[in-house]
Amino acid sequence: MERIYEAAVEGSVISLLNVLNEQPLVLDRLLVGCYTETPLHVASMLGHEEFVHEILRRKPELARELDYRKTSPLHLATAKGYLGIVQKLVRVHPEICFVCDEDGRNPLHIAAMKGHVSVLKELVKVRADAARVLMERGETILHLCVQYNQLEAMKLLMETMNDHEFVNSKDDDGQTILHLAVAHKQVKVIKFFVTSGSIEANALNANGLTALDILTRSKRNVKDWEIGELLRGVGAISTKNTQPNSKGKDTKKVIRETQKDRFEKVQGSLMVVASVIATITYQNAINPPGGRWQENSPSDERQSEQHTAGYPILDDEKLFVFVVVNTIGFVASLSIILLLISGIPFIRS
């Protein structure tokens, strides 16, 4: 097994063929064994195109194998920008474009992050939908382009996808790509956004801030004036200026709307739980644990053991505890239901 890895490092097809002649099942063992990486990973990372071609010709299944970081050979070839190897790998298994590594990035994310535009173009042509896969914190591939200042990759993706909603997608913090570009002071990227006409200039993040708000709150920079002019040129506004007499009113409105949505979800859950508890406690009141006596006790029975038909079988002490607890549960759940239905203002606040 060591010899085939040495051949992969050297990129020697002749050495590979010699190993295969001596050990015809060596590639099959790679598929069933537990290895940190395969020779295909090594050759893809080092750019040995002929070696990759020979392995794929004999065992194309190796293109789907992942190393200990959940990285495929396509991830490695993409990161290095080896277009020829990328083309060979996606030709045999195009679905590996969707495979994400341990950082939640698929090969298209890697190509965008590294700025390998020719590789990215090839991957988009093969599996364009893979560009729509979100990363761990809800970031799109466009967020990644801004984060790593890859303008050409950004242009390719926006022109190819031509999707207004996707361009203005927000991550888990409510940040659009415009928010990020302003935060990173990327003037060229912002110019492209402004000229493209597809960006929403006044989108709010999770804190209720627009891109112009982020600019005014960020550390001062010589680029601020130019960025501000670009943003205002497309109608960007600051939330603190929308209501001069009510500072932060729009931000508070956004927060209130968020709280309202959260309350409605909690209200629905409370209604279900309260209804279930009310039903159970009502049934328990009708049919207490142990049931009820079906007939009167004989008249000659001892006074302490006498009972009446329809009376609970539980002894008086246990019955008292049960009735108290059951009544509290019933009344409490019924009260919650009535309050939720009536919509009393103090509950909503």
VOBA-1610 file (N, C-alpha, C; in pm, whole numbers, padded with zeros to 5 digits, always signed):
BEGIN
Met+00083-00121+00000Met+00000+00000+00000Met+00087+00127+00000Glu+00201+00119+00065Glu+00290+00234+00072Glu+00340+00276-00065Arg+00362+00179-00152Arg+00417+00208-00285Arg+00321+00291-00370Ile+00192+00266-00356Ile+00096+00341-00438Ile+00087+00487-00391Tyr+00109+00508-00262Tyr+00111+00647-00211Tyr+00238+00718-00260Glu+00348+00647-00266Glu+00472+00706-00318Glu+00454+00743-00465Ala+00386+00656-00539Ala+00358+00684-00681Ala+00270+00807-00696Ala+00171+00822-00603Ala+00082+00938-00607Ala+00158+01067-00580Val+00252+01063-00485Val+00332+01182-00453Val+00416+01222-00574Glu+00474+01123-00641Glu+00558+01150-00758Glu+00476+01179-00882Gly+00352+01132-00882Gly+00267+01147-01001Gly+00308+01053-01112Ser+00371+00942-01074Ser+00424+00848-01172Ser+00320+00744-01211Val+00272+00754-01334Val+00174+00657-01384Val+00239+00520-01401Ile+00367+00519-01439Ile+00437+00391-01459Ile+00446+00316-01326Ser+00479+00387-01218Ser+00485+00323-01086Ser+00348+00272-01045Leu+00246+00347-01077Leu+00109+00305-01045Leu+00076+00175-01117Leu+00108+00168-01246Leu+00078+00048-01324Leu+00157-00072-01272Asn+00279-00052-01230Asn+00360-00161-01174Asn+00295-00216-01048Val+00249-00125-00961Val+00182-00169-00837Val+00055-00246-00870Leu-00022-00198-00967Leu-00148-00264-01003Leu-00124-00401-01067Asn-00013-00415-01138Asn+00020-00545-01196Asn+00054-00646-01088Glu+00122-00600-00984Glu+00161-00688-00875Glu+00047-00711-00776Gln-00034-00605-00754Gln-00146-00615-00658Gln-00273-00562-00724Pro-00339-00644-00803Pro-00457-00599-00880Pro-00570-00545-00793Leu-00577-00584-00667Leu-00689-00543-00581Leu-00656-00425-00490Val-00545-00359-00513Val-00503-00254-00421Val-00602-00137-00420Leu-00660-00102-00535Leu-00757+00008-00539Leu-00888-00031-00470Asp-00925-00158-00479Asp-01046-00205-00410Asp-01027-00200-00259Arg-00904-00229-00215Arg-00877-00223-00070Arg-00890-00080-00019Leu-00859+00017-00102Leu-00874+00156-00062Leu-01021+00191-00038Leu-01109+00127-00115Leu-01252+00155-00102Leu-01311+00094+00025Val-01258-00020+00067Val-01316-00088+00184Val-01237-00064+00311Gly-01117-00008+00300Gly-01035+00016+00419Gly-01060+00151+00481Cys-00996+00174+00594Cys-01008+00301+00665Cys-00876+00377+00653Tyr-00870+00470+00562Tyr-00749+00546+00538Tyr-00777+00695+00556Thr-00678+00768+00608Thr-00698+00911+00630Thr-00717+00986+00499Glu-00658+00934+00392Glu-00678+00988+00259Glu-00636+00883+00157Thr-00685+00899+00034Thr-00652+00803-00071Thr-00542+00861-00160Pro-00480+00776-00244Pro-00382+00829-00340Pro-00444+00932-00434Leu-00576+00920-00460Leu-00642+01018-00545Leu-00644+01155-00478His-00661+01158-00345His-00651+01284-00271His-00512+01346-00290Val-00409+01262-00276Val-00272+01311-00285Val-00242+01366-00424Ala-00278+01289-00526Ala-00251+01331-00664Ala-00331+01456-00701Ser-00457+01466-00653Ser-00540+01583-00682Ser-00483+01708-00617Met-00429+01693-00498Met-00373+01806-00426Met-00243+01854-00490Leu-00166+01759-00546Leu-00036+01794-00604Leu-00045+01826-00753Gly-00162+01809-00813Gly-00181+01848-00953Gly-00131+01748-01055His-00125+01619-01019His-00078+01516-01112His-00196+01468-01196Glu-00221+01537-01305Glu-00343+01514-01384Glu-00346+01375-01449Glu-00235+01331-01504Glu-00233+01199-01570Glu-00255+01088-01469Phe-00197+01102-01352Phe-00215+01002-01246Phe-00362+00996-01205Val-00424+01113-01189Val-00567+01119-01155Val-00650+01052-01262His-00618+01081-01387His-00692+01022-01500His-00683+00869-01497Glu-00566+00817-01469Glu-00548+00671-01469Glu-00626+00605-01357Ile-00627+00665-01239Ile-00702+00607-01127Ile-00853+00613-01154Leu-00899+00727-01206Leu-01043+00741-01234Leu-01087+00645-01343Arg-00997+00616-01436Arg-01031+00523-01544Arg-01052+00382-01489Arg-00977+00350-01383Arg-00985+00216-01327Arg-01083+00208-01210Lys-01087+00310-01126Lys-01177+00308-01009Lys-01239+00447-00990Pro-01341+00482-01068Pro-01403+00615-01056Pro-01470+00636-00919Glu-01502+00526-00848Glu-01567+00538-00717Glu-01480+00612-00615Leu-01348+00612-00638Leu-01256+00678-00545Leu-01279+00829-00540Ala-01343+00884-00644Ala-01370+01028-00645Ala-01467+01069-00536Arg-01546+00972-00485Arg-01644+01001-00380Arg-01588+00983-00240Glu-01468+00928-00228Glu-01411+00902-00096Glu-01370+01033-00027Leu-01392+01038+00106Leu-01358+01156+00185Leu-01245+01124+00281Asp-01161+01223+00310Asp-01054+01202+00406Asp-01104+01233+00548Tyr-01014+01242+00643Tyr-01054+01260+00783Tyr-01120+01395+00809Arg-01105+01491+00718Arg-01170+01622+00732Arg-01294+01633+00644Lys-01343+01518+00597Lys-01460+01510+00509Lys-01436+01585+00378Thr-01311+01585+00337Thr-01273+01653+00214Thr-01260+01552+00100Ser-01318+01584-00014Ser-01308+01497-00132Ser-01187+01540-00216Pro-01144+01457-00312Pro-01037+01500-00404Pro-01075+01628-00479Leu-01207+01646-00505Leu-01251+01766-00576Leu-01228+01892-00492His-01249+01883-00362His-01220+01996-00274His-01073+02039-00288Leu-00983+01940-00288Leu-00840+01969-00291Leu-00797+02026-00426Ala-00846+01967-00535Ala-00811+02016-00668Ala-00867+02157-00689Thr-00986+02182-00636Thr-01048+02314-00648Thr-00968+02418-00570Ala-00926+02382-00449Ala-00850+02476-00366Ala-00719+02517-00433Lys-00660+02425-00508Lys-00534+02456-00578Lys-00558+02516-00716Gly-00682+02512-00765Gly-00712+02573-00896Gly-00673+02486-01014Tyr-00668+02355-00996Tyr-00630+02264-01105Tyr-00754+02233-01190Leu-00776+02313-01293Leu-00897+02303-01374Leu-00909+02166-01442Gly-00798+02116-01497Gly-00802+01987-01568Gly-00847+01874-01477Ile-00794+01871-01357Ile-00831+01766-01262Ile-00977+01782-01219Val-01018+01907-01196Val-01158+01933-01159Val-01252+01880-01266Gln-01220+01905-01390Gln-01305+01859-01501Gln-01315+01707-01504Lys-01203+01639-01478Lys-01204+01493-01478Lys-01288+01438-01362Leu-01278+01500-01246Leu-01349+01451-01128Leu-01500+01471-01142Val-01542+01589-01187Val-01687+01614-01197Val-01749+01538-01314Arg-01665+01498-01408Arg-01719+01422-01521Arg-01765+01284-01477Val-01691+01223-01382Val-01729+01088-01338Val-01835+01090-01228His-01829+01193-01141His-01927+01202-01032His-01964+01348-01007Pro-02053+01406-01087Pro-02089+01548-01069Pro-02155+01578-00936Glu-02215+01476-00872Glu-02286+01500-00745Glu-02192+01538-00631Ile-02061+01515-00647Ile-01970+01551-00537Ile-01956+01703-00523Cys-02015+01778-00615Cys-02018+01924-00601Cys-02098+01965-00478Phe-02189+01878-00432Phe-02274+01910-00318Phe-02212+01868-00184Val-02104+01790-00188Val-02045+01738-00065Val-01975+01850+00012Cys-02007+01862+00141Cys-01947+01966+00225Cys-01842+01906+00319Asp-01735+01980+00339Asp-01630+01935+00431Asp-01670+01966+00575Glu-01581+01948+00669Glu-01614+01969+00810Glu-01641+02115+00845Asp-01603+02207+00755Asp-01633+02349+00774Asp-01763+02390+00706Gly-01833+02291+00648Gly-01960+02319+00583Gly-01946+02380+00444Arg-01832+02363+00379Arg-01809+02422+00247Arg-01801+02314+00139Asn-01873+02335+00029Asn-01863+02243-00084Asn-01758+02297-00182Pro-01726+02224-00287Pro-01621+02270-00380Pro-01647+02407-00441Leu-01775+02443-00466Leu-01804+02576-00521Leu-01770+02685-00421His-01797+02659-00293His-01759+02755-00189His-01607+02774-00188Ile-01535+02665-00201Ile-01389+02671-00198Ile-01338+02752-00317Ala-01394+02727-00436Ala-01350+02799-00557Ala-01376+02949-00543Ala-01493+02984-00486Ala-01527+03126-00468Ala-01434+03191-00365Met-01408+03121-00258Met-01324+03172-00151Met-01181+03196-00200Lys-01131+03104-00284Lys-00993+03115-00335Lys-00983+03207-00457Gly-01098+03241-00517Gly-01096+03328-00633Gly-01056+03258-00761His-01073+03125-00767His-01042+03050-00889His-01163+03056-00982Val-01171+03163-01061Val-01291+03191-01139Val-01314+03086-01247Ser-01209+03040-01314Ser-01225+02940-01421Ser-01278+02808-01364Val-01227+02770-01246Val-01274+02648-01180Val-01420+02666-01137Leu-01449+02782-01079Leu-01586+02811-01035Leu-01684+02807-01152Lys-01642+02862-01264Lys-01727+02862-01384Lys-01758+02721-01429Glu-01657+02634-01424Glu-01676+02493-01462Glu-01772+02424-01367Leu-01757+02447-01237Leu-01844+02383-01138Leu-01988+02431-01148Val-02005+02561-01170Val-02140+02616-01186Val-02207+02557-01311Lys-02128+02538-01415Lys-02182+02480-01538Lys-02230+02337-01516Val-02158+02264-01431Val-02194+02124-01405Val-02308+02112-01306Arg-02301+02184-01195Arg-02403+02176-01090Arg-02427+02316-01032Ala-02508+02395-01100Ala-02535+02532-01055Ala-02606+02535-00921Asp-02690+02434-00893Asp-02766+02432-00767Asp-02675+02421-00645Ala-02556+02368-00663Ala-02463+02356-00549Ala-02421+02493-00498Ala-02432+02596-00581Ala-02397+02731-00538Ala-02500+02787-00441Arg-02617+02724-00433Arg-02724+02772-00343Arg-02718+02706-00206Val-02628+02613-00186Val-02615+02547-00056Val-02564+02646+00048Leu-02632+02653+00161Leu-02593+02745+00267Leu-02488+02682+00358Met-02406+02765+00417Met-02304+02717+00512Met-02360+02714+00654Glu-02276+02686+00751Glu-02322+02656+00886Glu-02400+02769+00951Arg-02364+02893+00926Arg-02433+03006+00988Arg-02527+03076+00891Gly-02573+03001+00793Gly-02670+03056+00699Gly-02610+03143+00591Glu-02475+03148+00581Glu-02413+03231+00478Glu-02427+03166+00341Thr-02442+03249+00239Thr-02444+03200+00102Thr-02302+03206+00045Ile-02287+03156-00074Ile-02157+03162-00141Ile-02119+03308-00168Leu-02219+03395-00182Leu-02191+03537-00205Leu-02133+03602-00080His-02182+03562+00038His-02122+03610+00163His-01973+03574+00168Leu-01943+03454+00121Leu-01804+03408+00122Leu-01718+03492+00028Cys-01774+03527-00088Cys-01701+03612-00183Cys-01667+03747-00122Val-01763+03805-00051Val-01739+03935+00013Val-01638+03920+00126Gln-01654+03816+00206Gln-01564+03795+00320Gln-01419+03785+00276Tyr-01396+03721+00159Tyr-01259+03703+00111Tyr-01225+03799-00004Asn-01312+03899-00026Asn-01289+04005-00124Asn-01259+03949-00264Gln-01344+03859-00309Gln-01328+03797-00441Gln-01434+03854-00536Leu-01406+03970-00591Leu-01503+04042-00673Leu-01536+03969-00803Glu-01435+03914-00870Glu-01459+03848-00998Glu-01548+03725-00981Ala-01524+03650-00874Ala-01609+03535-00845Ala-01752+03581-00816Met-01763+03692-00744Met-01894+03750-00714Met-01968+03787-00842Lys-01899+03854-00934Lys-01961+03894-01061Lys-02011+03773-01138Leu-01928+03670-01146Leu-01966+03549-01218Leu-02093+03487-01160Leu-02098+03475-01029Leu-02212+03411-00963Leu-02340+03493-00979Met-02331+03624-00958Met-02450+03708-00968Met-02504+03713-01110Glu-02414+03717-01207Glu-02457+03721-01347Glu-02514+03586-01391Thr-02455+03478-01340Thr-02501+03344-01379Thr-02634+03309-01313Met-02647+03338-01185Met-02765+03299-01110Met-02883+03394-01135Asn-02854+03523-01149Asn-02957+03622-01180Asn-03081+03604-01091Asp-03058+03602-00959Asp-03165+03575-00862Asp-03164+03686-00756His-03262+03777-00764His-03269+03891-00673His-03280+03846-00528Glu-03364+03747-00502Glu-03385+03700-00365Glu-03258+03640-00307Phe-03187+03560-00387Phe-03064+03497-00338Phe-02956+03602-00312Val-02948+03701-00400Val-02848+03807-00384Val-02868+03881-00252Asn-02993+03896-00211Asn-03024+03970-00088Asn-03051+03879+00032Ser-03006+03755+00025Ser-03023+03661+00136Ser-02946+03709+00258Lys-02997+03672+00376Lys-02934+03710+00502Lys-02879+03586+00573Asp-02768+03604+00646Asp-02715+03495+00727Asp-02789+03491+00861Asp-02743+03411+00953Asp-02811+03396+01082Asp-02810+03525+01165Asp-02722+03618+01132Asp-02717+03747+01201Asp-02795+03855+01125Gly-02864+03813+01019Gly-02941+03909+00940Gly-02857+03994+00847Gln-02731+03957+00827Gln-02641+04036+00744Gln-02656+03999+00597Thr-02675+04099+00511Thr-02671+04077+00367Thr-02527+04098+00320Ile-02504+04071+00191Ile-02369+04090+00139Ile-02332+04239+00138Leu-02433+04327+00130Leu-02403+04471+00137Leu-02358+04510+00277His-02424+04457+00379His-02380+04483+00517His-02232+04445+00534Leu-02197+04326+00484Leu-02059+04278+00499Leu-01961+04364+00421Ala-01997+04401+00298Ala-01907+04481+00215Ala-01880+04617+00279Val-01983+04677+00338Val-01965+04806+00406Val-01879+04788+00531Ala-01904+04682+00607Ala-01826+04657+00729Ala-01678+04637+00697His-01649+04574+00580His-01510+04549+00541His-01452+04663+00454Lys-01530+04769+00432Lys-01486+04886+00354Lys-01441+04848+00213Gln-01515+04762+00147Gln-01477+04716+00014Gln-01544+04804-00092Val-01475+04910-00131Val-01532+05011-00221Val-01566+04952-00357Lys-01476+04872-00416Lys-01500+04815-00548Lys-01622+04724-00548Val-01635+04645-00442Val-01751+04554-00432Val-01880+04635-00420Ile-01877+04739-00338Ile-01997+04823-00321Ile-02033+04892-00452Lys-01933+04938-00527Lys-01959+04999-00658Lys-02029+04900-00750Phe-01983+04777-00748Phe-02047+04674-00832Phe-02192+04651-00791Phe-02216+04644-00659Phe-02353+04627-00610Phe-02442+04742-00657Val-02390+04864-00646Val-02468+04982-00682Val-02503+04982-00830Thr-02406+04947-00915Thr-02431+04948-01059Thr-02516+04829-01105Ser-02512+04719-01029Ser-02590+04601-01069Ser-02740+04623-01053Gly-02777+04708-00958Gly-02918+04739-00937Gly-02998+04628-00873Ser-02933+04523-00826Ser-03006+04410-00769Ser-02998+04403-00617Ile-02928+04498-00556Ile-02909+04494-00412Ile-03012+04582-00342Glu-03059+04537-00227Glu-03152+04615-00146Glu-03070+04702-00049Ala-03074+04833-00073Ala-02985+04923+00001Ala-03025+04942+00147Asn-03153+04920+00179Asn-03200+04949+00315Asn-03247+04825+00390Ala-03193+04709+00356Ala-03225+04587+00430Ala-03173+04599+00573Leu-03250+04547+00667Leu-03212+04554+00808Leu-03150+04422+00853Asn-03045+04431+00934Asn-02989+04309+00994Asn-03063+04276+01123Ala-03014+04178+01197Ala-03084+04134+01318Ala-03091+04242+01425Asn-03002+04340+01418Asn-03002+04450+01514Asn-03080+04571+01463Gly-03148+04555+01350Gly-03227+04664+01295Gly-03144+04772+01229Leu-03025+04738+01180Leu-02935+04836+01120Leu-02928+04819+00969Thr-02925+04931+00898Thr-02903+04930+00754Thr-02752+04934+00727Ala-02716+04923+00598Ala-02575+04931+00562Ala-02517+05068+00598Leu-02597+05175+00583Leu-02550+05309+00617Leu-02528+05323+00768Asp-02613+05256+00847Asp-02593+05255+00993Asp-02458+05192+01028Ile-02428+05081+00962Ile-02301+05011+00989Ile-02183+05101+00955Leu-02196+05176+00845Leu-02088+05267+00805Leu-02066+05374+00911Thr-02173+05435+00961Thr-02159+05543+01059Thr-02110+05494+01195Arg-02134+05367+01224Arg-02094+05313+01355Arg-01955+05247+01351Ser-01903+05228+01233Ser-01773+05159+01221Ser-01659+05257+01247Lys-01540+05202+01259Lys-01420+05283+01281Lys-01395+05373+01161Arg-01357+05500+01186Arg-01339+05596+01079Arg-01231+05551+00982Asn-01256+05582+00851Asn-01165+05538+00746Asn-01173+05639+00632Val-01064+05651+00554Val-01064+05747+00443Val-01164+05708+00334Lys-01206+05582+00336Lys-01300+05536+00234Lys-01446+05567+00270Asp-01469+05613+00393Asp-01607+05630+00440Asp-01688+05727+00354Trp-01627+05839+00315Trp-01702+05938+00239Trp-01748+05879+00106Glu-01658+05811+00036Glu-01692+05753-00094Glu-01801+05647-00080Ile-01786+05562+00024Ile-01887+05458+00047Ile-02023+05521+00078Gly-02021+05625+00161Gly-02145+05694+00196Gly-02214+05753+00074Glu-02137+05813-00016Glu-02193+05872-00138Glu-02253+05763-00228Leu-02183+05650-00237Leu-02235+05540-00319Leu-02368+05489-00264Leu-02376+05473-00133Leu-02498+05423-00070Leu-02613+05522-00084Arg-02586+05648-00058Arg-02692+05748-00069Arg-02738+05764-00214Gly-02649+05734-00308Gly-02685+05744-00449Gly-02792+05645-00491Val-02805+05536-00414Val-02909+05437-00445Val-03021+05441-00341Gly-03029+05553-00268Gly-03140+05571-00175Gly-03120+05512-00038Ala-02996+05483+00000Ala-02972+05425+00133Ala-03001+05529+00240Ile-03061+05485+00349Ile-03092+05573+00461Ile-03043+05511+00591Ser-03037+05595+00694Ser-03001+05549+00828Ser-03125+05545+00913Thr-03138+05443+00995Thr-03260+05430+01076Thr-03273+05544+01175Lys-03164+05603+01219Lys-03173+05712+01317Lys-03227+05840+01254Asn-03228+05845+01118Asn-03279+05963+01050Asn-03421+05948+00999Thr-03476+05829+01009Thr-03612+05809+00957Thr-03716+05872+01046Gln-03689+05882+01178Gln-03779+05948+01273Gln-03697+06042+01359Pro-03679+06167+01317Pro-03591+06259+01389Pro-03628+06279+01536Asn-03757+06271+01568Asn-03800+06295+01705Asn-03813+06167+01787Ser-03787+06059+01727Ser-03801+05931+01797Ser-03682+05843+01766Lys-03574+05871+01831Lys-03449+05799+01805Lys-03466+05649+01826Gly-03427+05572+01724Gly-03433+05427+01735Gly-03572+05371+01719Lys-03668+05452+01671Lys-03806+05402+01663Lys-03818+05285+01567Asp-03753+05296+01448Asp-03762+05188+01350Asp-03698+05061+01402Thr-03586+05077+01471Thr-03520+04959+01527Thr-03610+04892+01629Lys-03674+04972+01714Lys-03764+04915+01813Lys-03882+04846+01745Lys-03925+04904+01634Lys-04038+04843+01561Lys-04001+04704+01511Val-03879+04692+01459Val-03831+04562+01411Val-03825+04463+01526Ile-03773+04510+01641Ile-03763+04422+01758Ile-03901+04378+01803Arg-03996+04475+01805Arg-04133+04440+01847Arg-04194+04336+01755Glu-04170+04352+01624Glu-04225+04255+01528Glu-04164+04117+01550Thr-04036+04114+01580Thr-03970+03986+01608Thr-04029+03921+01733Gln-04049+04005+01837Gln-04107+03954+01961Gln-04250+03906+01940Lys-04323+03976+01852Lys-04461+03937+01823Lys-04465+03799+01759Asp-04377+03776+01661Asp-04371+03644+01595Asp-04337+03535+01696Arg-04242+03567+01786Arg-04203+03469+01887Arg-04318+03440+01982Phe-04393+03548+02018Phe-04506+03530+02109Phe-04613+03441+02046Glu-04639+03463+01916Glu-04744+03384+01850Glu-04708+03235+01848Lys-04579+03206+01832Lys-04536+03065+01835Lys-04554+03007+01975Val-04513+03086+02077Val-04528+03040+02215Val-04675+03025+02250Gln-04757+03119+02202Gln-04901+03114+02230Gln-04963+02985+02178Gly-04925+02948+02055Gly-04978+02823+01998Gly-04938+02702+02079Ser-04810+02699+02122Ser-04762+02587+02202Ser-04833+02580+02337Leu-04851+02697+02401Leu-04919+02702+02530Leu-05064+02653+02518Met-05130+02692+02409Met-05269+02651+02388Met-05282+02500+02378Val-05188+02438+02305Val-05191+02292+02291Val-05168+02224+02425Val-05064+02269+02498Val-05031+02207+02627Val-05145+02227+02726Ala-05200+02349+02734Ala-05307+02377+02828Ala-05432+02294+02796Ser-05462+02276+02667Ser-05579+02197+02627Ser-05563+02051+02668Val-05441+01998+02649Val-05416+01859+02686Val-05431+01841+02837Ile-05373+01935+02915Ile-05382+01925+03061Ile-05527+01936+03108Ala-05602+02029+03049Ala-05743+02045+03087Ala-05823+01918+03059Thr-05795+01856+02945Thr-05867+01733+02908Thr-05834+01619+03004Ile-05705+01605+03035Ile-05663+01495+03124Ile-05719+01514+03264Thr-05711+01637+03317Thr-05760+01660+03454Thr-05912+01646+03462Tyr-05982+01683+03356Tyr-06128+01667+03354Tyr-06164+01519+03355Gln-06094+01440+03275Gln-06119+01296+03272Gln-06085+01232+03406Asn-05977+01281+03470Asn-05941+01226+03601Asn-06047+01257+03706Ala-06112+01373+03693Ala-06217+01408+03789Ala-06338+01316+03774Ile-06368+01280+03650Ile-06482+01189+03625Ile-06447+01046+03664Asn-06326+01006+03625Asn-06282+00868+03654Asn-06152+00873+03734Pro-06159+00888+03866Pro-06038+00897+03949Pro-05959+00766+03947Pro-05832+00773+03981Pro-05749+00651+03985Pro-05812+00545+04076Gly-05813+00422+04028Gly-05872+00312+04105Gly-06021+00293+04076Gly-06082+00393+04010Gly-06223+00381+03974Gly-06318+00415+04089Arg-06445+00379+04072Arg-06549+00405+04173Arg-06616+00275+04213Trp-06672+00274+04333Trp-06746+00156+04379Trp-06869+00136+04292Gln-06892+00014+04253Gln-07005-00018+04166Gln-07134-00047+04243Glu-07123-00072+04373Glu-07244-00103+04453Glu-07218-00066+04599Asn-07326-00057+04674Asn-07314-00026+04816Asn-07259-00147+04892Ser-07191-00118+05002Ser-07139-00228+05085Ser-07254-00290+05165Pro-07239-00418+05202Pro-07343-00485+05284Pro-07366-00409+05415Ser-07489-00410+05463Ser-07526-00335+05584Ser-07458-00391+05709Asp-07421-00520+05705Asp-07361-00581+05824Asp-07207-00563+05826Glu-07152-00491+05727Glu-07006-00473+05722Glu-06964-00369+05825Arg-06839-00377+05866Arg-06788-00284+05966Arg-06796-00140+05915Gln-06814-00049+06009Gln-06835+00091+05975Gln-06718+00147+05892Ser-06594+00110+05928Ser-06475+00163+05860Ser-06462+00111+05717Glu-06528+00000+05684Glu-06516-00060+05552Glu-06640-00040+05465Gln-06735+00031+05515Gln-06857+00055+05437Gln-06828+00158+05326His-06898+00143+05212His-06882+00235+05101His-07014+00249+05026Thr-07018+00352+04943Thr-07140+00383+04868Thr-07111+00375+04720Ala-07206+00321+04643Ala-07190+00309+04498Ala-07165+00447+04436Gly-07067+00452+04343Gly-07034+00576+04275Gly-06927+00658+04345Tyr-06891+00623+04467Tyr-06789+00696+04542Tyr-06650+00641+04506Pro-06546+00729+04495Pro-06411+00681+04459Pro-06360+00574+04554Ile-06286+00478+04500Ile-06231+00368+04579Ile-06114+00414+04664Leu-06042+00519+04621Leu-05928+00570+04699Leu-05972+00603+04842Asp-05879+00582+04938Asp-05913+00620+05075Asp-05918+00773+05086Asp-05980+00822+05190Asp-06010+00965+05201Asp-05886+01053+05196Glu-05779+01010+05261Glu-05658+01092+05265Glu-05596+01108+05126Lys-05582+00995+05054Lys-05525+01000+04919Lys-05620+01072+04824Leu-05750+01053+04843Leu-05849+01119+04757Leu-05841+01271+04772Phe-05821+01317+04893Phe-05813+01461+04918Phe-05693+01522+04844Val-05575+01456+04854Val-05456+01505+04785Val-05477+01506+04634Phe-05538+01399+04584Phe-05562+01389+04439Phe-05655+01500+04392Val-05764+01522+04465Val-05862+01623+04425Val-05798+01762+04424Val-05717+01794+04523Val-05653+01925+04530Val-05560+01946+04411Val-05471+01849+04389Val-05374+01861+04279Val-05445+01865+04145Asn-05541+01777+04123Asn-05613+01771+03997Asn-05690+01901+03971Thr-05751+01956+04075Thr-05828+02080+04061Thr-05736+02197+04025Ile-05619+02203+04090Ile-05523+02310+04058Ile-05482+02301+03911Gly-05450+02180+03864Gly-05411+02162+03724Gly-05522+02202+03629Phe-05647+02164+03661Phe-05760+02194+03574Phe-05786+02345+03568Val-05789+02408+03685Val-05817+02551+03690Val-05706+02632+03623Ala-05581+02592+03646Ala-05468+02665+03587Ala-05470+02655+03435Ser-05491+02534+03382Ser-05493+02518+03236Ser-05612+02590+03175Leu-05727+02585+03242Leu-05845+02654+03191Leu-05824+02806+03191Ser-05755+02855+03293Ser-05727+02998+03301Ser-05636+03042+03186Ile-05534+02960+03158Ile-05442+02993+03048Ile-05516+02997+02916Ile-05604+02899+02893Ile-05681+02895+02768Ile-05767+03020+02754Leu-05836+03058+02862Leu-05923+03175+02857Leu-05844+03303+02833Leu-05727+03315+02897Leu-05645+03434+02879Leu-05589+03444+02738Leu-05546+03329+02682Leu-05493+03329+02545Leu-05600+03363+02444Ile-05722+03312+02464Ile-05832+03338+02372Ile-05876+03484+02380Ser-05884+03536+02503Ser-05933+03673+02521Ser-05834+03778+02472Gly-05703+03741+02466Gly-05602+03836+02417Gly-05586+03956+02505Ile-05586+03939+02636Ile-05571+04050+02729Ile-05437+04120+02704Pro-05437+04252+02693Pro-05315+04327+02654Pro-05193+04297+02736Phe-05209+04278+02869Phe-05088+04262+02952Phe-05016+04131+02921Ile-05088+04032+02862Ile-05022+03907+02823Ile-04931+03933+02704Arg-04980+04009+02605Arg-04902+04035+02484Arg-04779+04118+02512Ser-04782+04194+02620Ser-04665+04274+02654Ser-04559+04195+02729
//
